[in-house]
Amino acid sequence: MLFNVFKRKLFGEGLSKLLKYILISVIVFFGLKTAEVSIQIAPFIKNLMSGTFTAGLMWHSLASENSSELSGIAMLPFRKHSFTFSYTGAYGLYNVITKSMPLIAVMSAVSAPAAAEICGMIICTLNGIFTASAVYVLKKHRIIGFIWAAACVASVFTEYALILLSVNLIFALIVLLYADPYNFINGFSANTNIRASHNHSVWKYLFRYMTAHKNYLINSAAMWAVGIVLPFLMNESVGTAFLPMGFAILSINTPLCVLISADPALDEAIRFLPSGTRMFCLPYFFFIAFNNLIAYTFYLVSFGVQTGGFEIKNIVLALIFALLGAFGSVFMEMKFPVKNYKTESDLWHHPRKYVIPAILLVLSVIACTV
């Protein structure tokens, strides 16, 4: 059965890994319950977070490069709907158990849900799995798919949210029933027009890598948007004196900081070739620093527009934090690369990503007090 093939790839043999993740969620739930942490969370927020978080994870999993994994399976005889539901079901189960369930456990522990709210979170989670999958296979009709996804999010805020989402879930399953399974296979296009060059450059490689992996560009653009919005939130919570803290927050540009871990062949080549570490890591360092500075520029401009300006020392701090963040990211990649992850989403959500931002956050607090 195809589902078992995909499940074995994600969870390994047996049920031990599956049960381990479930146990983690149970411990988180009862830990917060015992601590008597209580926060009022509106039902629509629970539904929205359950659905959108799961959908984002699912989209990330489906958009990852998987041609080497699926090409062999695609050569075997199979029924279209069997492949589609086995693939989306296995990845949906993996994302829910490993990432969505802990989030739902936290929300349920701090804000005890009623029966209707539990039902709502389940329906929204299932919508996150199957609606994201249905939108993804509509590759030739992306605009229609995104309008559909936006309508799903908007329906959460209506009085008839559960009814609308239940109907939507059925519609998504029907779309997947007739979907072409080959739309799930992703790989680098063989028709990509790349001109040969005698001037070999790591910078060219990095820019080509970014353009070939559109999710890297989207994530960078998202960090720029965060840089614009962040001053609004900080002014209301901690005030203008803690501006350097934003530099630490904006250093969490996950895909750029795990670029070597994401490509084991690249990692092997860097360590094998003479002077490979120096020849690659120095441009990689400046590349991350350059991207950090772009996010910091949006952040400082937004901050200046709201407060009427900022001090010159903040520009100096932005440069220092960009260089420190880049150095820390390259150091972690070379000394502690992430290995043995199952999906790209696991790589992006690895706890290691918070080490350098945490260090920068401590340094930012020190800078605020000096």
Phi, psi and chi 1 to 4 in degrees:
 res  aa     phi    psi   chi1   chi2   chi3   chi4
   1 MET       -  132.2 -173.2  177.1 -179.7      -
   2 LEU   -60.5  -36.0  -74.7  175.3      -      -
   3 PHE   -58.2  -41.6  177.6   80.9      -      -
   4 ASN   -66.0  -32.9  -70.0  -30.3      -      -
   5 VAL   -63.4  -49.0  173.5      -      -      -
   6 PHE   -69.7  -37.7  -63.0  125.8      -      -
   7 LYS   -65.1  -40.4 -177.6  179.2   72.1   66.4
   8 ARG   -65.3  -35.0 -170.4  179.2  -60.3  112.4
   9 LYS   -66.7  -36.3 -177.0 -102.0 -177.6 -177.8
  10 LEU   -87.0  -41.9  -63.9  170.3      -      -
  11 PHE  -104.3  -11.3  -71.7  104.3      -      -
  12 GLY    80.7 -174.8      -      -      -      -
  13 GLU   -72.7  143.7  -65.8  -72.3  -13.5      -
  14 GLY    76.4 -167.3      -      -      -      -
  15 LEU  -114.0    7.2  -60.4  174.8      -      -
  16 SER   -62.9  -43.9   57.6      -      -      -
  17 LYS   -68.6  -38.8 -167.5  172.1 -177.6  179.5
  18 LEU   -61.5  -46.3  179.6   66.1      -      -
  19 LEU   -66.9  -31.5  -65.3  175.7      -      -
  20 LYS   -63.8  -44.4 -177.8 -175.4   74.6  172.3
  21 TYR   -66.9  -38.7  -75.7  118.0      -      -
  22 ILE   -63.9  -40.3  -65.2  175.2      -      -
  23 LEU   -62.9  -38.2 -179.1   60.5      -      -
  24 ILE   -59.8  -44.5  -69.1  172.8      -      -
  25 SER   -64.4  -39.6  -62.7      -      -      -
  26 VAL   -63.8  -43.0  171.9      -      -      -
  27 ILE   -63.9  -42.5  -67.5  173.1      -      -
  28 VAL   -61.0  -43.8  168.2      -      -      -
  29 PHE   -61.7  -53.4  175.4   81.5      -      -
  30 PHE   -71.9  -27.1  -76.2  104.9      -      -
  31 GLY   -64.5  -46.7      -      -      -      -
  32 LEU   -70.2  -34.1  -69.3  172.3      -      -
  33 LYS   -66.2  -42.4 -155.5   71.4  175.0  174.5
  34 THR   -66.1  -36.0  -56.5      -      -      -
  35 ALA   -73.2   -8.9      -      -      -      -
  36 GLU    58.5   40.3  -63.0 -176.8   -8.7      -
  37 VAL   -78.2  127.3  179.1      -      -      -
  38 SER  -132.3  124.2 -179.8      -      -      -
  39 ILE  -136.7  135.4  -58.9  173.8      -      -
  40 GLN   -79.1  117.2  -69.1  -64.9  -33.9      -
  41 ILE  -122.2  122.6  -57.1  178.0      -      -
  42 ALA   -64.4  145.5      -      -      -      -
  43 PRO   -55.1  -38.5  -26.5   35.0      -      -
  44 PHE   -69.2  -28.1   78.6   90.4      -      -
  45 ILE   -68.0  -41.8  -65.8  -65.6      -      -
  46 LYS   -61.2  -44.4  -63.5  176.8 -176.7  177.3
  47 ASN   -64.7  -43.8  -67.0  -20.8      -      -
  48 LEU   -64.1  -45.5 -174.8   65.2      -      -
  49 MET   -67.1  -40.9  -67.7 -178.8   67.1      -
  50 SER   -61.8  -45.4  -59.0      -      -      -
  51 GLY   -73.8  -50.7      -      -      -      -
  52 THR   -69.3  -38.3   55.3      -      -      -
  53 PHE   -63.8  -45.0 -175.3   67.8      -      -
  54 THR   -65.3  -41.1  -55.4      -      -      -
  55 ALA   -62.9  -41.2      -      -      -      -
  56 GLY   -62.8  -43.2      -      -      -      -
  57 LEU   -63.0  -42.5  -66.4  170.4      -      -
  58 MET   -65.2  -42.8 -163.6   66.5 -170.1      -
  59 TRP   -62.8  -42.7 -173.8  -85.5      -      -
  60 HIS   -61.4  -42.3 -168.0  179.8      -      -
  61 SER   -64.9  -43.5  -62.7      -      -      -
  62 LEU   -70.0  -31.2  -64.3  175.7      -      -
  63 ALA   -83.1   -7.8      -      -      -      -
  64 SER   -70.1  152.5  -59.3      -      -      -
  65 GLU   -65.1  122.6 -160.1  -80.2  -31.5      -
  66 ASN  -140.8   16.2   58.1   10.7      -      -
  67 SER   -62.1  -38.0   58.1      -      -      -
  68 SER   -66.4  -30.6   57.8      -      -      -
  69 GLU   -77.9  -41.9  172.2 -166.3   -9.1      -
  70 LEU   -96.7  -19.4  -64.7 -176.6      -      -
  71 SER   -60.2  -42.4  -64.8      -      -      -
  72 GLY   -66.0  -42.1      -      -      -      -
  73 ILE   -65.0  -37.4  -62.3  176.4      -      -
  74 ALA   -66.5  -19.0      -      -      -      -
  75 MET   -79.1  -15.4  -64.1  176.4   65.0      -
  76 LEU   -85.7  154.5  -59.2  174.3      -      -
  77 PRO   -70.3  132.4   23.7  -32.4      -      -
  78 PHE  -156.9  159.6   58.1   81.8      -      -
  79 ARG   -84.3  141.6  -65.9 -178.9  178.8  178.8
  80 LYS   -56.4  -51.2  -69.1  170.8   54.8  176.5
  81 HIS   -68.9  -28.8   64.8  -87.3      -      -
  82 SER   -65.3  -45.3  176.6      -      -      -
  83 PHE   -64.2  -46.9 -179.9   96.6      -      -
  84 THR   -60.3  -50.5  -61.3      -      -      -
  85 PHE   -75.6  -28.0  -73.3  110.3      -      -
  86 SER   -68.5  -43.9  -64.5      -      -      -
  87 TYR   -68.4  -51.6 -172.6   66.5      -      -
  88 THR   -68.2  -35.0   57.5      -      -      -
  89 GLY   -66.9  -42.2      -      -      -      -
  90 ALA   -66.4  -46.2      -      -      -      -
  91 TYR   -70.8  -33.4  -85.5   86.1      -      -
  92 GLY   -64.6  -44.5      -      -      -      -
  93 LEU   -61.6  -43.0  178.3   65.5      -      -
  94 TYR   -63.0  -46.7 -178.2   76.8      -      -
  95 ASN   -66.4  -38.0  -73.8  -39.4      -      -
  96 VAL   -68.3  -48.2  168.8      -      -      -
  97 ILE   -66.7  -41.7  -63.5  -63.9      -      -
  98 THR   -85.8  -26.6   60.2      -      -      -
  99 LYS  -129.8  -45.8  -60.4  178.8 -179.0   69.2
 100 SER   -71.7  -39.5  -64.2      -      -      -
 101 MET   -61.4  -43.0 -174.6  174.9  -70.8      -
 102 PRO   -59.2  -38.5  -26.7   35.6      -      -
 103 LEU   -64.2  -45.3  173.4   65.3      -      -
 104 ILE   -64.7  -36.7  -65.2  172.4      -      -
 105 ALA   -62.3  -41.5      -      -      -      -
 106 VAL   -64.4  -47.7  170.3      -      -      -
 107 MET   -62.6  -40.0  -69.0 -168.3  -64.0      -
 108 SER   -70.4  -31.7  -59.8      -      -      -
 109 ALA   -73.8  -42.1      -      -      -      -
 110 VAL   -85.8  -17.4  -58.7      -      -      -
 111 SER  -143.2   91.4  178.7      -      -      -
 112 ALA   -55.1  119.9      -      -      -      -
 113 PRO   -85.4  146.9   30.0  -32.0      -      -
 114 ALA   -78.7  173.8      -      -      -      -
 115 ALA   -60.1  -40.8      -      -      -      -
 116 ALA   -64.9  -35.5      -      -      -      -
 117 GLU   -69.8  -37.9  -66.1  175.4    6.4      -
 118 ILE   -62.2  -44.1  -64.6  174.1      -      -
 119 CYS   -61.2  -41.4 -177.9      -      -      -
 120 GLY   -63.3  -43.6      -      -      -      -
 121 MET   -65.6  -36.4  -73.8 -170.0  -71.2      -
 122 ILE   -65.7  -45.6  -67.0  173.7      -      -
 123 ILE   -63.5  -41.6  -67.9  175.1      -      -
 124 CYS   -67.4  -37.4  -72.6      -      -      -
 125 THR   -64.6  -44.3  -59.1      -      -      -
 126 LEU   -64.0  -38.1  -68.6  174.4      -      -
 127 ASN   -62.5  -38.9  -93.8  -76.4      -      -
 128 GLY   -59.9  -37.5      -      -      -      -
 129 ILE   -71.1  -57.0  -63.9  171.5      -      -
 130 PHE   -86.3  -30.7  -65.3  110.6      -      -
 131 THR   -70.6  -41.3  -58.8      -      -      -
 132 ALA   -60.0  -40.4      -      -      -      -
 133 SER   -66.1  -41.7  -57.9      -      -      -
 134 ALA   -66.5  -40.9      -      -      -      -
 135 VAL   -65.7  -36.7  171.2      -      -      -
 136 TYR   -64.7  -39.9 -174.0   79.9      -      -
 137 VAL   -74.7  -11.0  -65.7      -      -      -
 138 LEU   -84.4   54.9  -63.1  175.9      -      -
 139 LYS   -64.3  -30.9  -68.0 -174.0  174.3 -179.3
 140 LYS   -83.4   -6.5  -63.5 -178.8  179.9  178.9
 141 HIS  -134.2   53.4  -51.9  -76.9      -      -
 142 ARG   -60.5  -40.7  -86.1  -73.8 -172.5 -104.5
 143 ILE   -62.4  -43.9  -64.0  178.2      -      -
 144 ILE   -61.7  -41.3  -64.0  175.7      -      -
 145 GLY   -62.5  -42.3      -      -      -      -
 146 PHE   -71.3  -34.4  -71.3  135.9      -      -
 147 ILE   -64.1  -40.2  -66.7  174.4      -      -
 148 TRP   -61.2  -46.2  178.2   13.6      -      -
 149 ALA   -62.8  -41.2      -      -      -      -
 150 ALA   -63.9  -37.5      -      -      -      -
 151 ALA   -65.0  -35.6      -      -      -      -
 152 CYS   -63.8  -44.3  -70.0      -      -      -
 153 VAL   -64.0  -42.1  173.6      -      -      -
 154 ALA   -64.3  -33.5      -      -      -      -
 155 SER   -65.9  -23.5   66.7      -      -      -
 156 VAL   -61.3  -29.4  174.9      -      -      -
 157 PHE   -88.0    0.6  -61.2   92.1      -      -
 158 THR   -92.1  167.5   64.9      -      -      -
 159 GLU   -71.1  -26.9 -175.3  178.8   -4.6      -
 160 TYR  -106.2   38.5  -54.0  101.0      -      -
 161 ALA   -58.6  -48.4      -      -      -      -
 162 LEU   -65.1  -38.0  -64.6 -173.8      -      -
 163 ILE   -65.6  -47.5  -62.3  175.4      -      -
 164 LEU   -63.0  -41.9  -66.9  174.4      -      -
 165 LEU   -71.1  -31.7  -70.0  171.8      -      -
 166 SER   -66.3  -42.4  -62.7      -      -      -
 167 VAL   -64.5  -41.4  173.3      -      -      -
 168 ASN   -62.5  -39.1  177.8   79.3      -      -
 169 LEU   -62.1  -41.9  178.4   59.3      -      -
 170 ILE   -63.5  -42.7  -64.7  172.8      -      -
 171 PHE   -63.0  -40.6 -178.5   69.6      -      -
 172 ALA   -63.5  -40.0      -      -      -      -
 173 LEU   -65.7  -35.8  -67.1  173.1      -      -
 174 ILE   -66.6  -42.7  -66.4  173.9      -      -
 175 VAL   -60.3  -44.2  171.0      -      -      -
 176 LEU   -67.3  -29.7  -70.9  173.0      -      -
 177 LEU   -61.3  -34.3 -175.1   64.0      -      -
 178 TYR  -106.6   10.7  -65.3   97.7      -      -
 179 ALA   -74.4  153.0      -      -      -      -
 180 ASP   -83.6  116.7 -176.3   -2.4      -      -
 181 PRO   -59.4  -27.7  -20.7   32.1      -      -
 182 TYR   -68.2  -14.3  -68.3   95.5      -      -
 183 ASN   -70.4  -13.6  -75.7  -22.5      -      -
 184 PHE   -84.9  -11.6  -71.7  110.2      -      -
 185 ILE   -84.7  122.1  -58.3  177.3      -      -
 186 ASN  -118.2  139.5  -52.4  -49.6      -      -
 187 GLY  -161.5  171.8      -      -      -      -
 188 PHE   -75.1  134.6  -61.2  114.1      -      -
 189 SER   -67.2  131.3  174.4      -      -      -
 190 ALA   -75.0  -14.1      -      -      -      -
 191 ASN   -92.7    4.8  -62.0  -38.5      -      -
 192 THR   -63.7  127.6  -57.8      -      -      -
 193 ASN   -87.5   99.2 -176.4   21.9      -      -
 194 ILE  -115.0  117.3  -60.6  177.8      -      -
 195 ARG   -76.1  137.8  -68.1  179.0  -62.6  176.8
 196 ALA   -68.1  147.6      -      -      -      -
 197 SER  -140.1  139.6  174.2      -      -      -
 198 HIS   -86.2  -12.6  -62.6  -70.3      -      -
 199 ASN   -97.4   93.2  -60.9  -40.0      -      -
 200 HIS   -72.9  132.6  -56.5  -69.2      -      -
 201 SER  -145.4  131.7  169.1      -      -      -
 202 VAL   -65.4  -33.3  174.8      -      -      -
 203 TRP   -60.8  -41.6  -79.2   85.3      -      -
 204 LYS   -62.7  -42.0  -72.8 -177.3  179.8  179.5
 205 TYR   -60.2  -45.3  168.9   80.8      -      -
 206 LEU   -64.8  -42.4  -67.5  171.3      -      -
 207 PHE   -68.1  -37.9  -80.6  112.4      -      -
 208 ARG   -67.7  -37.3  -74.0  175.3  176.0  175.0
 209 TYR   -62.9  -41.4 -165.4   92.7      -      -
 210 MET   -64.3  -43.8  -69.2  -78.9  -73.8      -
 211 THR   -71.2  -28.4   54.5      -      -      -
 212 ALA   -77.0  -24.8      -      -      -      -
 213 HIS  -113.7   90.0  -63.1   75.9      -      -
 214 LYS   -62.2  -26.8  -63.0  -62.3 -170.9  -64.7
 215 ASN   -66.5  -24.1   49.6   -6.0      -      -
 216 TYR   -67.7  -43.3  -78.1   49.6      -      -
 217 LEU   -65.6  -40.3  -64.8  174.3      -      -
 218 ILE   -63.8  -42.0  -67.0  172.1      -      -
 219 ASN   -65.4  -39.3 -168.8   83.2      -      -
 220 SER   -64.1  -42.6  -63.7      -      -      -
 221 ALA   -63.3  -35.7      -      -      -      -
 222 ALA   -63.9  -39.0      -      -      -      -
 223 MET   -66.0  -34.0  -65.0  -53.2  -63.8      -
 224 TRP   -66.0  -40.0  -58.0  -17.6      -      -
 225 ALA   -64.4  -39.5      -      -      -      -
 226 VAL   -62.2  -38.6  170.9      -      -      -
 227 GLY   -61.6  -31.3      -      -      -      -
 228 ILE   -76.6  -39.9  -64.0  172.6      -      -
 229 VAL   -81.9  -31.8  175.4      -      -      -
 230 LEU   -54.6  -41.4 -170.6   58.4      -      -
 231 PRO   -58.6  -33.8  -27.3   36.5      -      -
 232 PHE   -60.0  -44.8  -69.4   91.0      -      -
 233 LEU   -70.5  -40.1  -56.2  176.3      -      -
 234 MET   -70.0  -35.6  -66.3 -168.9   65.4      -
 235 ASN   -62.5  -34.4  -74.9  -19.7      -      -
 236 GLU   -81.3  -27.6  -65.1  179.3   -0.5      -
 237 SER   -98.4  -54.8   56.2      -      -      -
 238 VAL  -115.0  -13.8  -63.4      -      -      -
 239 GLY    92.0  170.8      -      -      -      -
 240 THR   -72.0  -19.9   58.6      -      -      -
 241 ALA   -65.8  -20.4      -      -      -      -
 242 PHE  -103.4   31.5  -68.4   89.1      -      -
 243 LEU   -54.6  -41.9  180.0  147.2      -      -
 244 PRO   -58.5  -21.8  -26.1   36.0      -      -
 245 MET   -61.2  -29.7  -67.3  175.1   61.5      -
 246 GLY   -63.8  -31.0      -      -      -      -
 247 PHE   -62.8  -39.3  -61.5  145.4      -      -
 248 ALA   -66.8  -41.8      -      -      -      -
 249 ILE   -64.7  -41.2  -63.2  172.7      -      -
 250 LEU   -77.2   -3.9  -67.7  173.5      -      -
 251 SER   -81.0   -4.8   66.4      -      -      -
 252 ILE   -84.9   62.6  -47.8  177.4      -      -
 253 ASN   -95.1   80.3 -167.2  -23.3      -      -
 254 THR   -51.9  -53.9  -55.7      -      -      -
 255 PRO   -61.6  -39.0   19.9  -31.4      -      -
 256 LEU   -65.2  -32.6  -74.4 -177.0      -      -
 257 CYS   -84.5   -2.7  -61.0      -      -      -
 258 VAL  -127.3   27.9  -67.3      -      -      -
 259 LEU   -63.5  -38.2 -170.3  145.6      -      -
 260 ILE   -73.0  -41.4  -61.9  175.7      -      -
 261 SER   -63.1  -30.6  -64.1      -      -      -
 262 ALA   -73.3  -16.3      -      -      -      -
 263 ASP  -131.2   86.8 -169.5  -12.6      -      -
 264 PRO   -56.3  -32.5  -24.4   34.2      -      -
 265 ALA   -65.8  -39.2      -      -      -      -
 266 LEU   -64.6  -43.2  172.6   62.9      -      -
 267 ASP   -59.1  -43.9 -175.9   22.3      -      -
 268 GLU   -65.4  -40.1 -177.1  178.1   -7.3      -
 269 ALA   -66.5  -40.3      -      -      -      -
 270 ILE   -62.1  -42.7  -67.8  171.9      -      -
 271 ARG   -79.2  -22.1  -59.8  177.5 -168.9  -81.4
 272 PHE   -88.0  -41.0  177.0   76.8      -      -
 273 LEU   -73.2  146.4  -64.8  175.0      -      -
 274 PRO   -61.3  131.9  -20.0   30.3      -      -
 275 SER    59.8   18.7  -57.8      -      -      -
 276 GLY   -62.2  -40.2      -      -      -      -
 277 THR   -62.0  -47.3  -59.8      -      -      -
 278 ARG   -68.0  -43.4  177.3  177.7   57.7   83.4
 279 MET   -67.0  -31.7  -64.3  -63.3  -68.2      -
 280 PHE   -93.5  -43.7 -177.5   86.7      -      -
 281 CYS   -69.1  -32.5  -70.9      -      -      -
 282 LEU   -65.4  -50.3 -168.3   60.3      -      -
 283 PRO   -62.6  -37.1  -21.8   33.1      -      -
 284 TYR   -61.7  -39.7 -177.3   37.9      -      -
 285 PHE   -60.2  -49.3  161.7   76.9      -      -
 286 PHE   -69.3  -31.1  -75.6  111.7      -      -
 287 PHE   -64.5  -45.8 -171.6   74.2      -      -
 288 ILE   -65.2  -42.9  -63.7  177.7      -      -
 289 ALA   -60.5  -40.3      -      -      -      -
 290 PHE   -63.3  -43.9  174.8   71.9      -      -
 291 ASN   -66.2  -37.6  -81.7  -85.6      -      -
 292 ASN   -61.5  -41.7  -73.1  -17.2      -      -
 293 LEU   -65.6  -33.5  -79.1  174.2      -      -
 294 ILE   -63.1  -46.9  -65.7  176.8      -      -
 295 ALA   -63.0  -40.9      -      -      -      -
 296 TYR   -65.0  -33.9  -67.7  172.1      -      -
 297 THR   -64.2  -46.4  -59.6      -      -      -
 298 PHE   -58.5  -41.4  -78.8  103.2      -      -
 299 TYR   -64.1  -47.4  174.4   64.5      -      -
 300 LEU   -68.0  -39.6  -71.3  174.8      -      -
 301 VAL   -63.9  -45.3  170.4      -      -      -
 302 SER   -61.9  -41.4  177.1      -      -      -
 303 PHE   -63.5  -42.4 -166.3   92.4      -      -
 304 GLY   -66.2  -38.0      -      -      -      -
 305 VAL   -62.8  -38.2  168.9      -      -      -
 306 GLN   -77.7  -36.7  -65.6  177.7   56.6      -
 307 THR  -105.7   -3.8   61.2      -      -      -
 308 GLY    88.6   13.5      -      -      -      -
 309 GLY   132.5  176.0      -      -      -      -
 310 PHE  -148.4  163.8   47.9   82.7      -      -
 311 GLU   -80.8  156.1  -59.4  177.7   13.1      -
 312 ILE   -60.8  -32.4  -62.8  -62.2      -      -
 313 LYS   -61.2  -26.7   71.3  173.6 -174.6  179.5
 314 ASN   -69.2  -31.6  -69.5  -38.3      -      -
 315 ILE   -67.7  -41.7  -61.0  178.3      -      -
 316 VAL   -63.2  -42.9  177.3      -      -      -
 317 LEU   -63.1  -38.0  -76.3  173.9      -      -
 318 ALA   -60.4  -43.3      -      -      -      -
 319 LEU   -64.3  -43.9  178.9   59.6      -      -
 320 ILE   -63.7  -45.8  -66.8  173.3      -      -
 321 PHE   -67.6  -34.7  -87.5   81.0      -      -
 322 ALA   -63.2  -42.5      -      -      -      -
 323 LEU   -70.3  -41.7  -65.2  175.1      -      -
 324 LEU   -64.3  -43.6  -73.5  175.7      -      -
 325 GLY   -62.5  -41.1      -      -      -      -
 326 ALA   -66.4  -43.9      -      -      -      -
 327 PHE   -61.8  -45.2  174.4   79.3      -      -
 328 GLY   -62.4  -39.9      -      -      -      -
 329 SER   -66.2  -44.5  -62.3      -      -      -
 330 VAL   -65.8  -40.5  175.1      -      -      -
 331 PHE   -60.6  -45.8  176.1   81.1      -      -
 332 MET   -64.4  -37.0  -65.1  -63.4  -73.4      -
 333 GLU   -67.2  -38.2  -84.0  -68.9   83.1      -
 334 MET   -80.2  -36.4  -65.0  -51.6  -60.2      -
 335 LYS   -93.0  -33.6  -64.0  -62.2 -177.0 -179.6
 336 PHE  -133.4   61.1  -52.8  100.9      -      -
 337 PRO   -64.9  147.8   25.3  -34.0      -      -
 338 VAL   -81.8  128.2 -178.4      -      -      -
 339 LYS  -130.7  166.2  -60.3 -178.9 -178.5  -66.1
 340 ASN    60.3   32.0  -59.2  -38.3      -      -
 341 TYR   -88.9  153.3   52.9   88.6      -      -
 342 LYS   -90.0  -41.2  -63.9  -62.1 -177.8 -179.5
 343 THR  -130.4  163.0   66.8      -      -      -
 344 GLU   -61.9  -32.4 -169.9  177.9   61.2      -
 345 SER   -61.6  -38.5 -179.7      -      -      -
 346 ASP   -60.8  -41.2  -70.3  -15.7      -      -
 347 LEU   -64.0  -45.5  173.8   61.9      -      -
 348 TRP   -67.3  -28.3  -77.7   31.0      -      -
 349 HIS  -102.5   14.7  -67.6   86.1      -      -
 350 HIS   -65.3  138.5 -165.1  -83.6      -      -
 351 PRO   -57.0  -21.9  -24.6   33.5      -      -
 352 ARG   -59.4  -25.6 -160.7 -153.3   71.1  178.1
 353 LYS   -63.0  -20.2   66.9 -176.3  -96.8 -170.8
 354 TYR   -93.0   -4.5  -60.0  107.3      -      -
 355 VAL   -65.7  -54.5  173.5      -      -      -
 356 ILE   -66.6  -46.3  -60.3  -56.6      -      -
 357 PRO   -57.6  -35.5  -27.7   36.5      -      -
 358 ALA   -65.3  -42.2      -      -      -      -
 359 ILE   -63.7  -43.7  -64.9  172.7      -      -
 360 LEU   -64.5  -33.4  -66.4 -179.6      -      -
 361 LEU   -64.9  -40.8 -172.7   60.5      -      -
 362 VAL   -63.6  -42.8  172.9      -      -      -
 363 LEU   -65.3  -34.9  -66.6  176.8      -      -
 364 SER   -67.0  -38.2   69.3      -      -      -
 365 VAL   -64.0  -40.3  173.3      -      -      -
 366 ILE   -63.0  -41.9  -64.0  173.5      -      -
 367 ALA   -64.1  -32.1      -      -      -      -
 368 CYS   -68.2  -30.0  -67.0      -      -      -
 369 THR   -90.6  -13.0   57.0      -      -      -
 370 VAL   -80.3      -  172.6      -      -      -
